[in-house]
Amino acid sequence: MAAISREEVAHLARLSRLAVTEQELDRFAGQLDVILQSVARVGEVAADDIPPTSHSVPLVNVLREDVVVPGLTRAEALSGAPDTAEDRFRVPQILADEE
Amino acid sequence: MSDLIKLTAAELGAKIAAGDVSAEEVTRAHLDRIAEVDGRVHAFLHVDDAGAVEAARAVDAQRAAGGKLGPLAGVPIAIKDVIATKGIPTTAASKILEGWRPPYDATVMTRIRDAGMVMLGKTNMDEFAMGSSTEYSAYGPTYNPWDLTRIPGGSGGGSAAAVAGYEAPLAIGTDTGGSIRQPGAVTGTVGAKPTYGGTSRYGLIAFSSSLDTPGPVARTVLDTALLHQVIAGHDPRDSTSIPLPVPDVVAAARQGATGDLTGVRVGLVKEFSGEGAEPGVMAVFRDTVEALTKLGAEVVEISCPHFQYALPAYYLIAPSECSSNLARFDSVRFGLRVGDDGRNSLEDVMSMTREAGFGDEVKRRIIIGTYALSSGYYDAYYGQAQKVRTLITRDFTSAFEKVDVLVSPTTPFTAFELGARTADPYQMYLADLYTIPTNLYGGPAISVPVGLSEGLPVGLQIMAPTMADDRMYRIAAAVESTVGTFTPPAL
């Protein structure tokens, strides 16, 4: 049985904001199925009582001194933006016309 | 071809400091070499000729004014294109960042500049460091100087090829699952992954934040250690940076070069000593183990029963973190924007931009990560992978109660031909079979060239406990002192 269907891949692509093409869906569905079947091997390990590791460095609540340090100027922060307006990032419309 | 390009970084630094050669001459020799061979190797995505000459002249001026130069002042270096370099194009080999010039330097870059080193340019890589062959670069592959029909490894294939092909004596790579060590192994160069948190991630374009580690690439163990010393150390700008002194890796490399490993206990990873590797790789590995014994080391076999689950765990954890990290490429603050015609919504523009800007492997990993983190599958995939990560860490800590370091081949196979593993992405993943456990544990590991199999380089991987980076340098230098270094055929 396939671990993941073409429809599921299409749904995940939408969630990931990837406007994938039909050809990509055809290609990815098989490839992702092979990958998922392979990585599913982690399930063979009996680990019910094992705590998860998210990170290898045992540091918590790392704080810095509360002092002012130089940061980017407004022009520097905007320098890589695809579009700006009035010293701000300009974005396409967030709501559709009919809304 | 100038003889200067054949010198080690240590030799170049000493000659520049002594005034035997100027930093500008050294830089120009390397720029000439790049002009001569990089059309065939394609190690670089961007060469900063003017910036390099300017930086070299500043070192020469400093020396002329009586300033004291550090050991690597004036020595050229190539930087993997995933490291932010102020004002210099930084793309992570992705179309989504084409033309981006960062407004700041990564901490690694700041330290390199402060050491007086000369950046030659930015090196090719798999897009966002996802891959093992550099074939997933959006700007075309890099070719292995040992055989131009073969891959230079990945993701840091550009850095390794630049160093192997004498285009630079030193380079910076980043290692998330083997991206420094595996290219080192297949190009006959030395590559070290420092302890996670030992080198700063500030300004490194994030792929998998709990694994990403910048590190040094060179042709000798001592050069690797000298660069390690420059870039390592606590950085308040990275909250996972370890606030402890850097182990003295340079002293360790010098000690190892004496060739005496009496009293050192070396563990052979049982699970990585048999099937899965090419016979030629295993033959060189066995010879190396014998050489370690002759140097005085005590070699024992150590079982790490969970290492076989490292690859599947990694290919759940890394894509999960990548799906989150790459959400920042939203067509708003930097990079590409596609489809902004005044009618499309922000969400549509975002989806069209990400579709146009990311390559196949990046898309595959984002989708896998989104799947592994989704509510119905989280426990079975991401959650379970995190538990396996704990068990792999326990394998390491229990091994290091018995031995000082663990060793294995760096990769199961030598450099393969371009195109050999791109059709089935999982076949590509197998290149990192032996390097991944260390990343999940967080400790340091180094790959040092130890021989050839059918004319292609084979690497030995030495893994050490967290913050014992010096230990792997000592052993690597001892091995190098007996097997020598490896030079590719003339390009």
Interface residues (C-beta under 8 A of the other chain):
Chain A: I4 E8 V9 L12 A13 R14 L15 S16 R17 L18 A19 V20 T21 E24 R27 F28 Q31 L32 V34 I35 L36 S38 V39 A40 R41 V42 G43 E44 V45 A47 I50 P51 P52 T53 S54 H55 S56 V57 L59 V62 R64 L72 E76 A77 S79 G80 A81 P82 D83 F89 V91 P92 Q93 I94 L95 A96
Chain B: W100 R101 P102 P103 Y104 Y196 G197 S210 P236 S239 T240 I242 H306 Y309 P312 A313 Y315 L316 S323 A327 D330 S331 V332 R333 F334 G335 L336 R337 D340 G342 N344 S345 L346 E347 D348 V349 M350 S351 M352 R354 E355 F358 D360 K363 R364 I366 I367 I368 T370 Y371 S374 A380 Y381 G383 Q384 A385 Q386 K387 V388 R389 T390 L391 T393 D424 P425 Y426 Y429 L440 Y441 G442 T466
